[in-house]
Amino acid sequence: MILSSDNISNTLLNIINGTPIFDLHTHLFPPKHEGYFLLGFKNLLNYHYLIAELLTATNIDASTFYSYNDEKKASLIWNELFEKRTPVSEACAGVLSILKELKIVINNKSFLSICDEYDNKIQSDKNVLELSNVSSLVMTNNPFDLDEWSLFNTNDWNKKIYLASLRLDDIIVDYEETLKKAKDQTSNQENTIVTYLEKCYSQSYPVYAAVSLNLDTFHTIFKDTIWKDILVWLENKNLPLSLMLGVKRAVNKDFGLAGDGIGDINLKELSNLCNSFPKNKFLVTCLSLNDQHELTVLARKHPNLKIFGFWWFMNQPTIIKQILKMRIDMLGFSFIPQHSDARVSDQLIYKWSHFKKILHPILLEYYQDLLDKNFPISENILHRDIDSLLSGNAKKYLGIK
């Protein structure tokens, strides 16, 4: 069916809302992984985005805040950011979006009454996956954290929904300690880290490996023999390396996880990496707004580079609107427009609903322009495009059927 200018908006919206989502990058775990699976209103409020906002908006001491139990921390965040202040930030708005989706009216309810009502409505990850329309997602799995990695010693969780990745940051943060752990887990003393990664691969069947880098650490990819060995191993496995570029850890150490910020990156090195390892595939996202135009240009020049999502500080509506249009202008639909980066399962609900609210009018503008130029747009075209953007592009790049 060929669409007209009058009926394309509603059709597009329905297709966006009805298309299952493949979430390329999260920090989520299945419910069976106790201590790592996070769900519920208190966990939602105790998110490091909201903690950072609280600690900078008030005179509350960070060490005092972190000494509280989870309920007291969440109650304090609710009181300070949602009752004493107007919750207009993206992190606060996300909480309100979830409450609205669950039809929980705030009015003058107490924090504990909202908790009770919330937890009666969200009781499992199944509720969240249905509400967000996320069909499958990629976890962040650190093979050098043996407690976290113990997930793969069990089989009582859905591996079709929760896909694995290999997070390799520890190799850069503390190489000697990482090497020791790898040796402890393998009997082969040659190329020990790669040998250990091979063992981890056979346990988890990851869809990519990932590492965070900045200007100070990017050179390790070129200079350190171990990284050359890892890149060869990834090429042989046909696994992309996800590069999350431009983070600076512990800008404010007192804030803990909430204290990381933006660091520098030189994207000329990324271009050199793509040229030096043309048979490797690289998934790339940058943390700074300053790097987005150059990154998009590089994605036009290197077939083995695929942009994905709006990471962390980039995940703000005003920024997404601007950069998403720039990416479409330069790349068409041949990139991965978003990932949730969720740490609490409930966040899938708001992170994807907020993105789809932005995506619809931007895509509508492009389709309307095509109609004005007498290019026919059908429902089949919309289904094809939206499936590519929300699922297909990522799965194809990862080799997932």
ZIFENQUI-V688806 format. One record per run of one state. SS is the DSSP state (H for helix, E for strand, - for the rest). FROM is the first residue (numbers start at 0). TO is the last residue. If there is no record, write none. Layout:
SS|FROM|TO, SS|FROM|TO
This chain:
-|0|0, E|1|1, -|2|6, H|7|17, -|18|19, E|20|22, -|23|39, H|40|44, -|45|46, H|47|56, -|57|60, H|61|65, -|66|68, H|69|82, -|83|88, H|89|100, -|101|109, H|110|120, -|121|123, H|124|131, -|132|132, E|133|137, -|138|139, E|140|140, -|141|144, H|145|152, -|153|160, E|161|162, -|163|164, E|165|166, -|167|167, H|168|172, -|173|173, H|174|184, -|185|190, H|191|203, -|204|206, E|207|212, -|213|218, H|219|222, -|223|223, H|224|236, -|237|238, E|239|244, -|245|245, E|246|247, -|248|251, H|252|258, -|259|259, E|260|261, -|262|265, H|266|275, -|276|280, E|281|285, -|286|287, H|288|300, -|301|303, E|304|307, -|308|310, H|311|313, -|314|315, H|316|330, -|331|334, E|335|335, -|336|345, H|346|371, -|372|376, E|377|377, H|378|397, -|398|400
